[in-house]
């Protein structure tokens, strides 16, 4: 009896002890979580962010398209071993620039340092994550990378002479590789940094062209346009070089802005309508080229002086501006799409174009026909390669607003092969019309 009582007492004591211990553990865990919550830094994902790391879902599809080959610009790829060879070349460019514009390089550099220090906080806020560089390291990066870029633009334009020992201009791979690296979303400096350094190092009688024009001339091999067109485009603004070149392509107005904007708001988007539960059909954005031809649609090469986005439909003719497809086209389009996915979910001109071309191109035969009409200029290789490029471009991409569509819901329940010619024309007219600049004419 005594033994039983003693055992129960121990059990009770043990139960009391366990309860107290659990209470303490709960308090400790709660305090730990509160400590973490209180210490977490403010989110860097703000409207000021414009330079991002590419999401892994895009990178796994084509890692190379987002990774610099030759030169690191900005903090994300700074210090990577395979890119260190270009660091000395950057310093050579800075040395040459200072020697060319002043007899007192230290004073000029002090002036540049002072200017960058005033911009440091603003520049840091442009990146989507905290930059683990102290003040001087961050300023040195802005200065060396920024001065390298503006001097490179001047050399490329002919405003400044290039030396025979310059590997960028005197090797087969140099310029093409640098141009490619300059349009990667992870490989950017804020445009206001470049503008400030450009203004601080501009001397009289040195071409007189703006930084934007020099930048567009440098990048023009990606999507060649006449210099007169580039002069007009140079009035565009950009948060960085990729954003600048992307904005020059956007002939389409941004019809959908933030919900509280006074601008026009598109009430429906294609993906939303297509996913409505009342329809169990699998819908396409548009029939492919072959199917449209069978329905009587004709194709015409559009203007070469505007944007390749400026697609029109009129009197049964689909007019598409020519687009050059070459080795770096996929890199350019993927980074522009990534920028739209990250920076502004309402601005989806390039993404819409990619979805449209993915729908139009179902096979090498579709590419062949577009090449025959000089709508696609294929410098990439086989027609199958171009088809594959467009068919994979939108993998994992979310389209919020389809710039080429005002949806007519009554057609969503009719399979494409049952749409008569008259209905198809009406569907195309309404689908391609969102604004007079990109609409059905006549």
Buried (B, 14 or more C-beta within 10 A) or exposed (E): EEEEEEEEEEEEEEEEEEEEEEEEEEEEEEEEEEEEEEEEEEEBEEEBBBBBBBEEEBBEBBEEBBBBBBBBBBBBBBEEEEBEEBBEBBEBBBEBBBEBBBEEBEEBBEBBBEBBBEBBEEBBBBBBEEBEBEEEEBBBBBBBBBBBBBBBBBBBBEBBEBEEEBBBBEEEEBBBBBBBBBBBBBBBBBBBBBBBBBEBBBEEEBBEBBBBBBBBBBBBBBBEBEEEBBBBBBEBEBBBBBBBBBBBBBBBBBBBBEEEEEEEBBEBBBBBBBEEEEBEEEBEBBBBBBBBBEBEBEBEBBEEEBBBBBBBBBEBEBBBBBBBBBEBBBBBBBBBBBBBBBBBBBBBBBBBBBBBBBBBBBBBBBBBBBBEBEBBBBEBEEBEBBBBBBBBBBEEBEBBBBBBBBBBEEBBEBEBEEBEEEBBBBBBBBBBBBEEEBBBEE
